[in-house]
């Protein structure tokens, strides 16, 4: 179903998509032009440790056009090697609901 005019959007992004066991990367879930009712629900994934790092907000006015974004930040610590898919994550603002994309994380074994 196509999004209505003025509908908000959201995306998920990893700072790094390949890390080794013991390393950490950041998962950022960005919501554009809406204020979600609640943060996205992040389920724990076996082999990873995911922790909330807080949120940041941005508001801009350029040539009379306004835009805003809210970023939910999470640390992702690699505990076991493997291929992981995170998301999609659901966000609800007022009565509108959107899903983010999925992101893939490759965790390689630590070398001695």
C-alpha positions, -999 to +999 in steps of 0.1 A: +000+000+000+016+033-010+023+059+017-001+089+019+012+123+011+029+137+042+036+102+055+067+098+076+096+075+068+122+056+088+154+038+080+179+016+098+217+019+093+248+003+108+280+023+111+299-008+100+284-039+085+314-062+091+331-065+125+350-092+145+339-108+178+344-084+207+340-053+185+310-030+185+291-010+159+263+015+161+227+008+149+209+040+141+171+041+134+162+074+119+126+087+117+120+116+093+092+142+098+073+125+127+075+119+164+069+082+171+046+073+200+073+049+213+109+040+205+112+009+182+112-024+199+146-040+196+147-077+203+179-093+216+196-115+190+216-146+201+253-139+194+249-101+198+243-077+227+222-047+218+220-017+242+202+016+239+225+046+237+197+073+236+182+095+210+191+127+191+169+151+173+174+176+145+151+203+131+158+224+100+142+252+081+157+257+046+140+282+022+109+280+043+107+242+042+108+224+075+122+190+082+129+170+113+145+137+123+148+117+154+176+091+157+174+061+180+210+049+187+220+014+198+253-002+204+257-037+189+284-059+205+295-090+186+296-120+209+297-149+183+307-151+147+280-153+121+256-135+097+229-115+114+199-097+100+185-069+122+150-055+116+127-045+101+117-023+130+082-009+134+075+027+143+041+042+150+033+080+149-002+089+158-021+063+138+005+059+110+028+029+110+060+023+090+086-004+089+123+002+085+145-017+061+166-046+074+204-044+078+229-072+077+258-076+100+287-100+094+307-110+125+340-126+118+360-147+144+386-128+164+421-137+153+446-146+181 
